[in-house]
Structure formats: C-alpha cells, structure tokens
C-alpha cells in the first residue's frame, strides 16, 4: 500500500481513479507474490481497497495531491537513527505536515474508537518525527477506513 500511495503522490493524483486501481490489481498481486506474501490474491484486494478508499476520500486526496516541498517515503537522519516519513509536505498555509500511513484494519463495529487507540499507540513515533521536523504538524492516515487522526 505504501509503495502505491507513493506512486500516486508522485503522479500528483493525475490519472488515478478507482478504474485505474482495478486495472493495476494484477500488478499488486504479482508484486506481492514476488515478495513472498501468502494469499497474494486476498492481499492484492486489500491494496486495491486501501487505494480506492484514499482516492475517494477528500483528506486522502489532499494528502496525495500536489504540495510544495512534497516528499514520500522521505528518509531523515537524527543522530544514529534514520526515520522514514511516509508523506511530508507544506500545505497552502505554509504549514509542514508529517504523515504516517497505517494500514491496519478494524474488524469491530467501533471504527472511531479503533482510530483513537491507534493514535495513542503511534503517538510516540509521530512525536519523534516532530522533534526532527520542528514546527510541523503530524497526522496518521488510515487508508482502510478513510480515517485521520492528528497527533500533537
């Protein structure tokens, strides 16, 4: 999912819609098989769902669309550590955003509660990114749920 979100962002959404995602599904499956994923057909369906959800979501399109200083899978060093930021950009107001994609899926009924728990779970990770990228805002995006949580 991350690799394809990166590709869509690099394309600045141009030419990407649900129909194209469906057409790319065999490539998702081939890539997953090559990586040794068992049940690659089911995993490819999950990739397609995540991408279509993101493309259909206003926030998802905002994250992947064109922005100044936009980077995907951006590597930064902080001391001995290397961090990989899924998506980083400046918005129209000049605010820098650091975004991490989480592809987990909630199988229960309360998606909002799941997203809140995931924010708590990953808050320390996002705060480390914010230390490295001072003055930024951070958020988690959940393609499987069209979910968003800002982390402060």
N, CA and C atoms as a LAMMPS dump frame, in Angstrom:
ITEM: TIMESTEP
0
ITEM: NUMBER OF ATOMS
456
ITEM: BOX BOUNDS ff ff ff
-5.0000000000000000e+02 5.0000000000000000e+02
-5.0000000000000000e+02 5.0000000000000000e+02
-5.0000000000000000e+02 5.0000000000000000e+02
ITEM: ATOMS id mol type element x y z
1 1 1 N 0.835 -1.191 0
2 1 2 C 0 0 0
3 1 3 C 0.876 1.25 0
4 2 1 N 1.907 1.259 0.849
5 2 2 C 2.773 2.432 0.928
6 2 3 C 3.419 2.748 -0.428
7 3 1 N 3.9 1.704 -1.083
8 3 2 C 4.574 1.916 -2.372
9 3 3 C 3.625 2.529 -3.396
10 4 1 N 2.385 2.066 -3.411
11 4 2 C 1.427 2.587 -4.384
12 4 3 C 0.931 3.972 -3.997
13 5 1 N 0.805 4.244 -2.707
14 5 2 C 0.455 5.607 -2.294
15 5 3 C 1.571 6.572 -2.702
16 6 1 N 2.818 6.118 -2.572
17 6 2 C 3.945 6.931 -3.006
18 6 3 C 3.842 7.22 -4.503
19 7 1 N 3.552 6.187 -5.268
20 7 2 C 3.437 6.356 -6.729
21 7 3 C 2.327 7.337 -7.086
22 8 1 N 1.18 7.202 -6.44
23 8 2 C 0.056 8.102 -6.718
24 8 3 C 0.432 9.54 -6.349
25 9 1 N 1.105 9.711 -5.222
26 9 2 C 1.535 11.049 -4.804
27 9 3 C 2.554 11.625 -5.792
28 10 1 N 3.481 10.799 -6.251
29 10 2 C 4.462 11.273 -7.233
30 10 3 C 3.779 11.678 -8.537
31 11 1 N 2.691 11.014 -8.866
32 11 2 C 1.903 11.372 -10.047
33 11 3 C 0.954 12.539 -9.773
34 12 1 N 0.961 13.039 -8.537
35 12 2 C 0.078 14.135 -8.105
36 12 3 C -1.386 13.834 -8.431
37 13 1 N -1.772 12.57 -8.26
38 13 2 C -3.127 12.067 -8.489
39 13 3 C -3.512 11.975 -9.961
40 14 1 N -2.696 12.503 -10.847
41 14 2 C -3.059 12.549 -12.271
42 14 3 C -3.231 11.133 -12.826
43 15 1 N -4.423 10.882 -13.368
44 15 2 C -4.723 9.605 -13.99
45 15 3 C -5.136 8.518 -13.012
46 16 1 N -5.269 8.836 -11.749
47 16 2 C -5.608 7.825 -10.755
48 16 3 C -7.068 7.931 -10.351
49 17 1 N -7.773 6.83 -10.495
50 17 2 C -9.152 6.705 -10.04
51 17 3 C -9.406 5.233 -9.753
52 18 1 N -10.608 4.912 -9.327
53 18 2 C -10.934 3.524 -8.971
54 18 3 C -10.76 2.577 -10.155
55 19 1 N -11.095 3.037 -11.339
56 19 2 C -10.96 2.201 -12.529
57 19 3 C -9.486 1.838 -12.774
58 20 1 N -8.604 2.802 -12.605
59 20 2 C -7.175 2.511 -12.797
60 20 3 C -6.664 1.564 -11.718
61 21 1 N -7.115 1.775 -10.489
62 21 2 C -6.713 0.869 -9.409
63 21 3 C -7.111 -0.555 -9.754
64 22 1 N -8.342 -0.735 -10.216
65 22 2 C -8.791 -2.078 -10.599
66 22 3 C -7.919 -2.655 -11.719
67 23 1 N -7.526 -1.815 -12.659
68 23 2 C -6.683 -2.276 -13.762
69 23 3 C -5.28 -2.672 -13.28
70 24 1 N -4.813 -2.06 -12.203
71 24 2 C -3.477 -2.345 -11.666
72 24 3 C -3.466 -3.558 -10.735
73 25 1 N -4.618 -4.07 -10.384
74 25 2 C -4.697 -5.159 -9.41
75 25 3 C -3.803 -6.354 -9.735
76 26 1 N -3.721 -6.794 -10.998
77 26 2 C -2.789 -7.898 -11.288
78 26 3 C -1.336 -7.555 -10.934
79 27 1 N -0.962 -6.305 -11.101
80 27 2 C 0.4 -5.895 -10.718
81 27 3 C 0.584 -5.944 -9.208
82 28 1 N -0.457 -5.564 -8.464
83 28 2 C -0.362 -5.666 -6.994
84 28 3 C -0.083 -7.113 -6.612
85 29 1 N -0.854 -8.006 -7.206
86 29 2 C -0.731 -9.421 -6.875
87 29 3 C 0.647 -9.966 -7.269
88 30 1 N 1.118 -9.628 -8.46
89 30 2 C 2.453 -10.074 -8.891
90 30 3 C 3.534 -9.582 -7.934
91 31 1 N 3.433 -8.335 -7.53
92 31 2 C 4.414 -7.764 -6.613
93 31 3 C 4.381 -8.486 -5.269
94 32 1 N 3.186 -8.795 -4.8
95 32 2 C 3.052 -9.49 -3.515
96 32 3 C 3.588 -10.912 -3.6
97 33 1 N 3.324 -11.594 -4.694
98 33 2 C 3.864 -12.945 -4.889
99 33 3 C 5.393 -12.882 -4.889
100 34 1 N 5.952 -11.922 -5.601
101 34 2 C 7.398 -11.748 -5.676
102 34 3 C 8.006 -11.504 -4.288
103 35 1 N 7.247 -10.87 -3.415
104 35 2 C 7.714 -10.585 -2.056
105 35 3 C 7.435 -11.74 -1.084
106 36 1 N 6.848 -12.817 -1.604
107 36 2 C 6.616 -13.994 -0.783
108 36 3 C 5.367 -13.942 0.078
109 37 1 N 4.436 -13.073 -0.265
110 37 2 C 3.2 -12.954 0.512
111 37 3 C 2.285 -14.127 0.174
112 38 1 N 1.872 -14.847 1.211
113 38 2 C 0.903 -15.925 1.023
114 38 3 C -0.474 -15.286 0.83
115 39 1 N -1.339 -15.944 0.121
116 39 2 C -2.682 -15.418 -0.179
117 39 3 C -2.566 -14.04 -0.837
118 40 1 N -1.681 -13.958 -1.833
119 40 2 C -1.425 -12.683 -2.506
120 40 3 C -2.684 -12.127 -3.165
121 41 1 N -3.598 -12.995 -3.59
122 41 2 C -4.828 -12.505 -4.213
123 41 3 C -5.669 -11.722 -3.208
124 42 1 N -5.768 -12.233 -1.976
125 42 2 C -6.508 -11.511 -0.938
126 42 3 C -5.784 -10.227 -0.535
127 43 1 N -4.464 -10.307 -0.438
128 43 2 C -3.683 -9.119 -0.089
129 43 3 C -3.809 -8.062 -1.181
130 44 1 N -3.817 -8.477 -2.44
131 44 2 C -3.97 -7.532 -3.547
132 44 3 C -5.325 -6.839 -3.473
133 45 1 N -6.334 -7.572 -3.061
134 45 2 C -7.659 -6.966 -2.887
135 45 3 C -7.628 -5.904 -1.791
136 46 1 N -6.887 -6.167 -0.713
137 46 2 C -6.738 -5.176 0.361
138 46 3 C -6.005 -3.936 -0.132
139 47 1 N -4.971 -4.139 -0.937
140 47 2 C -4.245 -2.997 -1.511
141 47 3 C -5.206 -2.165 -2.356
142 48 1 N -5.973 -2.822 -3.209
143 48 2 C -6.919 -2.108 -4.062
144 48 3 C -7.942 -1.346 -3.227
145 49 1 N -8.434 -1.966 -2.182
146 49 2 C -9.411 -1.299 -1.304
147 49 3 C -8.796 -0.061 -0.657
148 50 1 N -7.586 -0.196 -0.135
149 50 2 C -6.918 0.942 0.513
150 50 3 C -6.729 2.099 -0.468
151 51 1 N -6.293 1.788 -1.674
152 51 2 C -6.055 2.84 -2.662
153 51 3 C -7.359 3.495 -3.098
154 52 1 N -8.381 2.69 -3.346
155 52 2 C -9.664 3.26 -3.76
156 52 3 C -10.272 4.104 -2.646
157 53 1 N -10.159 3.638 -1.405
158 53 2 C -10.644 4.437 -0.276
159 53 3 C -9.947 5.786 -0.225
160 54 1 N -8.633 5.765 -0.384
161 54 2 C -7.86 7.001 -0.312
162 54 3 C -8.243 7.95 -1.44
163 55 1 N -8.38 7.425 -2.639
164 55 2 C -8.747 8.261 -3.774
165 55 3 C -10.157 8.824 -3.662
166 56 1 N -11.036 8.114 -2.967
167 56 2 C -12.422 8.566 -2.806
168 56 3 C -12.599 9.507 -1.623
169 57 1 N -11.559 9.662 -0.822
170 57 2 C -11.629 10.439 0.408
171 57 3 C -11.006 11.821 0.203
172 58 1 N -11.715 12.856 0.614
173 58 2 C -11.206 14.22 0.463
174 58 3 C -9.857 14.393 1.158
175 59 1 N -9.73 13.896 2.372
176 59 2 C -8.46 14.004 3.101
177 59 3 C -7.369 13.201 2.396
178 60 1 N -7.702 12.01 1.931
179 60 2 C -6.732 11.192 1.221
180 60 3 C -6.224 11.882 -0.032
181 61 1 N -7.121 12.502 -0.774
182 61 2 C -6.715 13.224 -1.981
183 61 3 C -5.856 14.433 -1.616
184 62 1 N -6.179 15.095 -0.52
185 62 2 C -5.372 16.225 -0.054
186 62 3 C -3.955 15.755 0.275
187 63 1 N -3.854 14.619 0.951
188 63 2 C -2.533 14.113 1.325
189 63 3 C -1.689 13.76 0.109
190 64 1 N -2.294 13.179 -0.902
191 64 2 C -1.548 12.699 -2.07
192 64 3 C -1.402 13.736 -3.171
193 65 1 N -2.154 14.8 -3.079
194 65 2 C -2.14 15.806 -4.14
195 65 3 C -0.87 16.628 -4.159
196 66 1 N -0.789 17.545 -5.122
197 66 2 C 0.413 18.372 -5.255
198 66 3 C 0.535 19.385 -4.114
199 67 1 N 1.733 19.471 -3.567
200 67 2 C 2.044 20.415 -2.496
201 67 3 C 3.485 20.875 -2.641
202 68 1 N 3.786 22.074 -2.169
203 68 2 C 5.19 22.485 -2.126
204 68 3 C 5.979 21.574 -1.183
205 69 1 N 7.204 21.34 -1.529
206 69 2 C 8.127 20.56 -0.698
207 69 3 C 7.578 19.17 -0.355
208 70 1 N 6.847 18.583 -1.277
209 70 2 C 6.249 17.272 -1.023
210 70 3 C 7.272 16.161 -1.232
211 71 1 N 7.257 15.214 -0.313
212 71 2 C 8.109 14.032 -0.386
213 71 3 C 7.338 12.839 0.152
214 72 1 N 7.583 11.686 -0.436
215 72 2 C 7.018 10.438 0.07
216 72 3 C 8.157 9.492 0.398
217 73 1 N 7.95 8.696 1.456
218 73 2 C 8.983 7.762 1.929
219 73 3 C 10.302 8.515 2.11
220 74 1 N 10.207 9.628 2.808
221 74 2 C 11.318 10.566 2.995
222 74 3 C 12.192 10.126 4.165
223 75 1 N 13.456 9.901 3.892
224 75 2 C 14.408 9.45 4.915
225 75 3 C 15.126 10.647 5.518
226 76 1 N 15.124 10.67 6.859
227 76 2 C 15.877 11.708 7.567
228 76 3 C 16.678 11.046 8.68
229 77 1 N 17.843 11.595 8.91
230 77 2 C 18.705 11.075 9.969
231 77 3 C 18.616 11.992 11.169
232 78 1 N 18.578 11.367 12.327
233 78 2 C 18.607 12.077 13.599
234 78 3 C 19.574 11.316 14.493
235 79 1 N 20.782 11.825 14.607
236 79 2 C 21.802 11.084 15.341
237 79 3 C 22.097 9.788 14.617
238 80 1 N 22.023 8.689 15.348
239 80 2 C 22.297 7.363 14.761
240 80 3 C 21.055 6.745 14.133
241 81 1 N 19.91 7.39 14.288
242 81 2 C 18.651 6.823 13.785
243 81 3 C 18.286 7.41 12.431
244 82 1 N 17.688 6.558 11.614
245 82 2 C 17.099 7.003 10.356
246 82 3 C 15.596 6.805 10.468
247 83 1 N 14.856 7.846 10.143
248 83 2 C 13.395 7.796 10.154
249 83 3 C 12.914 7.85 8.704
250 84 1 N 11.852 7.125 8.419
251 84 2 C 11.228 7.186 7.106
252 84 3 C 9.824 7.738 7.302
253 85 1 N 9.611 8.919 6.758
254 85 2 C 8.318 9.587 6.864
255 85 3 C 7.523 9.263 5.603
256 86 1 N 6.324 8.706 5.788
257 86 2 C 5.518 8.268 4.651
258 86 3 C 5.183 9.415 3.704
259 87 1 N 4.792 10.545 4.254
260 87 2 C 4.436 11.7 3.411
261 87 3 C 4.731 12.966 4.2
262 88 1 N 5.382 13.905 3.543
263 88 2 C 5.695 15.18 4.17
264 88 3 C 5.513 16.265 3.113
265 89 1 N 4.904 17.384 3.502
266 89 2 C 4.667 18.475 2.554
267 89 3 C 4.302 19.737 3.309
268 90 1 N 4.292 20.837 2.588
269 90 2 C 3.747 22.101 3.103
270 90 3 C 2.382 22.304 2.469
271 91 1 N 1.427 22.724 3.309
272 91 2 C 0.09 22.979 2.763
273 91 3 C 0.004 24.411 2.234
274 92 1 N -1.168 24.798 1.772
275 92 2 C -1.369 26.124 1.178
276 92 3 C -1.108 27.247 2.168
277 93 1 N -1.232 26.973 3.469
278 93 2 C -0.977 27.973 4.504
279 93 3 C 0.489 28.015 4.926
280 94 1 N 1.301 27.132 4.352
281 94 2 C 2.719 27.088 4.704
282 94 3 C 3.045 26.155 5.857
283 95 1 N 2.055 25.456 6.361
284 95 2 C 2.274 24.512 7.454
285 95 3 C 2.892 23.234 6.903
286 96 1 N 3.953 22.771 7.564
287 96 2 C 4.552 21.492 7.166
288 96 3 C 3.802 20.371 7.874
289 97 1 N 3.459 19.352 7.111
290 97 2 C 2.775 18.168 7.629
291 97 3 C 3.666 16.952 7.512
292 98 1 N 3.667 16.167 8.563
293 98 2 C 4.35 14.882 8.612
294 98 3 C 3.25 13.85 8.807
295 99 1 N 3.123 12.937 7.846
296 99 2 C 2.001 11.998 7.859
297 99 3 C 2.527 10.571 7.799
298 100 1 N 1.94 9.73 8.632
299 100 2 C 2.277 8.312 8.624
300 100 3 C 1.018 7.544 8.242
301 101 1 N 1.161 6.629 7.296
302 101 2 C 0.038 5.785 6.891
303 101 3 C 0.005 4.541 7.775
304 102 1 N -1.17 4.166 8.201
305 102 2 C -1.367 2.936 8.969
306 102 3 C -2.408 2.101 8.245
307 103 1 N -1.999 0.91 7.839
308 103 2 C -2.865 0.085 7.002
309 103 3 C -3.626 -0.98 7.777
310 104 1 N -3.59 -0.894 9.103
311 104 2 C -4.35 -1.838 9.909
312 104 3 C -5.84 -1.697 9.662
313 105 1 N -6.533 -2.757 9.981
314 105 2 C -7.971 -2.787 9.736
315 105 3 C -8.684 -3.146 11.035
316 106 1 N -9.739 -2.435 11.319
317 106 2 C -10.59 -2.733 12.461
318 106 3 C -11.7 -3.661 12.003
319 107 1 N -11.812 -4.801 12.64
320 107 2 C -12.86 -5.746 12.278
321 107 3 C -14.111 -5.558 13.133
322 108 1 N -14.017 -4.716 14.151
323 108 2 C -15.162 -4.483 15.022
324 108 3 C -16.044 -3.366 14.497
325 109 1 N -17.037 -3.026 15.282
326 109 2 C -18.02 -2.04 14.855
327 109 3 C -17.588 -0.605 15.121
328 110 1 N -16.76 -0.366 16.131
329 110 2 C -16.447 0.995 16.548
330 110 3 C -15.138 1.478 15.927
331 111 1 N -15.222 1.949 14.694
332 111 2 C -14.033 2.397 13.964
333 111 3 C -13.417 3.619 14.638
334 112 1 N -14.223 4.54 15.104
335 112 2 C -13.687 5.754 15.724
336 112 3 C -12.838 5.421 16.958
337 113 1 N -13.301 4.492 17.734
338 113 2 C -12.541 4.072 18.91
339 113 3 C -11.217 3.409 18.497
340 114 1 N -11.275 2.582 17.456
341 114 2 C -10.066 1.965 16.92
342 114 3 C -9.064 3.037 16.496
343 115 1 N -9.525 4.056 15.769
344 115 2 C -8.625 5.116 15.311
345 115 3 C -8.026 5.88 16.483
346 116 1 N -8.818 6.126 17.513
347 116 2 C -8.292 6.797 18.711
348 116 3 C -7.228 5.947 19.402
349 117 1 N -7.47 4.652 19.501
350 117 2 C -6.463 3.757 20.111
351 117 3 C -5.181 3.729 19.285
352 118 1 N -5.33 3.71 17.982
353 118 2 C -4.156 3.71 17.109
354 118 3 C -3.368 5.017 17.262
355 119 1 N -4.064 6.126 17.439
356 119 2 C -3.368 7.403 17.673
357 119 3 C -2.535 7.304 18.948
358 120 1 N -3.107 6.756 20.006
359 120 2 C -2.355 6.582 21.254
360 120 3 C -1.165 5.655 21.035
361 121 1 N -1.394 4.584 20.298
362 121 2 C -0.35 3.592 20.056
363 121 3 C 0.851 4.175 19.307
364 122 1 N 0.59 5.045 18.336
365 122 2 C 1.656 5.569 17.486
366 122 3 C 2.065 7 17.805
367 123 1 N 1.537 7.579 18.865
368 123 2 C 1.841 8.972 19.197
369 123 3 C 3.342 9.195 19.415
370 124 1 N 4.009 8.293 20.104
371 124 2 C 5.443 8.478 20.37
372 124 3 C 6.237 8.509 19.064
373 125 1 N 5.884 7.64 18.134
374 125 2 C 6.562 7.622 16.835
375 125 3 C 6.406 8.968 16.128
376 126 1 N 5.186 9.484 16.084
377 126 2 C 4.943 10.754 15.41
378 126 3 C 5.627 11.908 16.138
379 127 1 N 5.68 11.848 17.442
380 127 2 C 6.362 12.916 18.196
381 127 3 C 7.865 12.919 17.914
382 128 1 N 8.437 11.732 17.684
383 128 2 C 9.857 11.679 17.283
384 128 3 C 10.037 12.383 15.943
385 129 1 N 9.127 12.154 15.021
386 129 2 C 9.202 12.833 13.729
387 129 3 C 9.098 14.343 13.916
388 130 1 N 8.211 14.768 14.818
389 130 2 C 8.039 16.194 15.057
390 130 3 C 9.28 16.818 15.682
391 131 1 N 10.008 16.057 16.484
392 131 2 C 11.261 16.567 17.047
393 131 3 C 12.274 16.833 15.947
394 132 1 N 12.303 15.958 14.964
395 132 2 C 13.245 16.101 13.858
396 132 3 C 12.777 17.205 12.897
397 133 1 N 11.489 17.311 12.704
398 133 2 C 10.9 18.309 11.806
399 133 3 C 10.185 19.37 12.642
400 134 1 N 10.967 20.156 13.371
401 134 2 C 10.394 21.154 14.281
402 134 3 C 9.445 22.094 13.547
403 135 1 N 8.389 22.483 14.242
404 135 2 C 7.411 23.4 13.687
405 135 3 C 6.388 22.749 12.776
406 136 1 N 6.41 21.442 12.691
407 136 2 C 5.48 20.711 11.826
408 136 3 C 4.251 20.275 12.611
409 137 1 N 3.246 19.862 11.875
410 137 2 C 2.089 19.179 12.435
411 137 3 C 2.134 17.751 11.922
412 138 1 N 1.522 16.851 12.669
413 138 2 C 1.612 15.436 12.308
414 138 3 C 0.235 14.787 12.353
415 139 1 N 0.091 13.756 11.505
416 139 2 C -1.151 13.02 11.495
417 139 3 C -0.956 11.6 11.015
418 140 1 N -1.925 10.78 11.374
419 140 2 C -1.992 9.392 10.929
420 140 3 C -3.146 9.287 9.949
421 141 1 N -2.887 8.628 8.828
422 141 2 C -3.956 8.389 7.868
423 141 3 C -4.146 6.886 7.721
424 142 1 N -5.403 6.466 7.76
425 142 2 C -5.775 5.053 7.727
426 142 3 C -6.532 4.754 6.438
427 143 1 N -5.824 4.315 5.389
428 143 2 C -6.484 4.087 4.103
429 143 3 C -7.615 3.063 4.131
430 144 1 N -7.545 2.08 5.003
431 144 2 C -8.594 1.064 5.031
432 144 3 C -9.91 1.616 5.58
433 145 1 N -9.825 2.755 6.284
434 145 2 C -11.022 3.314 6.922
435 145 3 C -11.309 4.748 6.527
436 146 1 N -10.488 5.302 5.626
437 146 2 C -10.604 6.721 5.304
438 146 3 C -10.53 7.542 6.6
439 147 1 N -9.643 7.113 7.476
440 147 2 C -9.559 7.731 8.794
441 147 3 C -8.364 8.652 8.929
442 148 1 N -8.504 9.63 9.81
443 148 2 C -7.463 10.619 10.064
444 148 3 C -7.429 10.929 11.552
445 149 1 N -6.249 11.012 12.081
446 149 2 C -6.059 11.468 13.446
447 149 3 C -4.816 12.343 13.489
448 150 1 N -5.007 13.557 13.969
449 150 2 C -3.839 14.422 14.174
450 150 3 C -3.174 14.022 15.482
451 151 1 N -1.866 14.127 15.506
452 151 2 C -1.07 13.806 16.7
453 151 3 C -0.332 15.075 17.093
454 152 1 N -0.462 15.442 18.359
455 152 2 C 0.207 16.667 18.849
456 152 3 C 1.218 16.328 19.895
